[in-house]
Amino acid sequence: MKKVYYLKTCSTCIRILKELNLSSEFVLQDIKSNAITVKQLDKMKELAGSFEVLFSKRSKLYKEMGLKDQILEERDYKRYILEHYTFLSRPVFIIDNEIFIGNSKKNVEAVKNAINK
């Protein structure tokens, strides 16, 4: 499976997708118009190891809701990601059984390497 969870209104996501010039075998899912399902999130967690790794602590809502001042557990991270797309650290690439989370240069390079295997 080759899939990308992204936000089409996010300029960083769009820049990365253009940079990678993905083939048509990739399925793109705009998480704002097509919300992540429990099954999809559980699959991401299985590959990533935790919901916390998938959670964006840079989200505006994270600060607005005072979550940075709370102790969150795995079930909290899962719930918040399912409740609002902005809590998913993005983009998320799934290539076969590997997951790549976020927009760091290192992560984008790792995606490039995985694509070119």
N, C-alpha and C positions, 0 to 999 in steps of 0.2 A: 504494500500500500504506500502510495505517495500522496500526502495531504498537507495542506497549509491552512492553518487557522490564522486569520488576519483581520484587520479592520480597514475597509476601503477608504475611510475618511482619515486614516493615519498616514501622513506624508512619509514617515520613516518606513512603514510597512510597504508602501507603494514603491519607494526608492529601492528597497531591498529586492522586491519582486522583479523590478525592471533590471536591476543589476544581475540577478541570477538568470534571467531569461529562461524560465522554467519550460520544460517540454509539456506537451498536452497530456502526458500521463499523470500529471499532478492535478489533484482535485483541490480547488480553492474554495474555502468557506469563509464568507464575510460574517463574523460572529455577531455583528449588530443586526443584520437582516435575517440571519439564519442562526439562531441561538444554539449554543453548545448543549448537547444532551447529556444526561447522567452517564449513559453508556460511553460516549466519546470522552468525557472527562475522566471516567474510571480507567479507560484505556491509556490516556495520557499519564495518569498517576502511576499506572503499572510500569510504563516505560521510564518515567522520570524518578520514581521512588517515593515521591510525596506530593501532596497538594501544595505545600508551602513553596516548593521550587517553582510551581506554575503560577503562583500568586504575585501580582505586581504591587510592591510596596511604594512604587513611584506614582501610583494612581492618585488623581486629585481627590477622589472619594475616600481614599484611605485616610487622608488627613482630615477631610471635612467631617467624616463620621467618628473621628477620634479613635480609630482602630490602632493607631501607632502607640496609644497609651494603654492598650489592653493586651492581655496575654491570650493569643489565639491558638487554638488547637487544630489538628488536621480537619476535623469535621467543620470547623468555622471557615477555614480556607475554602473547602469544597462548596459550602453553602454560599459564600460571597461570590465565588466565581460563577456559580450557576445563577445567582440573582442578578448580577450585572456584568456585562461583557468587559467592562473597563478593568476588572480585577485580574483578567488573564494577562500574564506577561506575554507580549507578542512581538513578532509573529512566532507561531509554533509550527515547526516542520516535523512531520513524521515521514521518515524514509525507511521503508521495510520495518525493521524492529528497532530503529534508532530514533530518538527524539532530540530536537534542537530547540531551545527555548530562548526567546529574547532577541535583541537587536545589536548585541555587542559585535565588534569587528571580529573577534575571535570566533564567535558563534557563526557568523555569516561565512567565514572561511571554512569552518567545519562542515557547513551545509554544502558549500562548493565542492569540497573534497568528497563528500558522500555522494553527491550527484555524479561526479566524474569517475567513480569507482568502476 
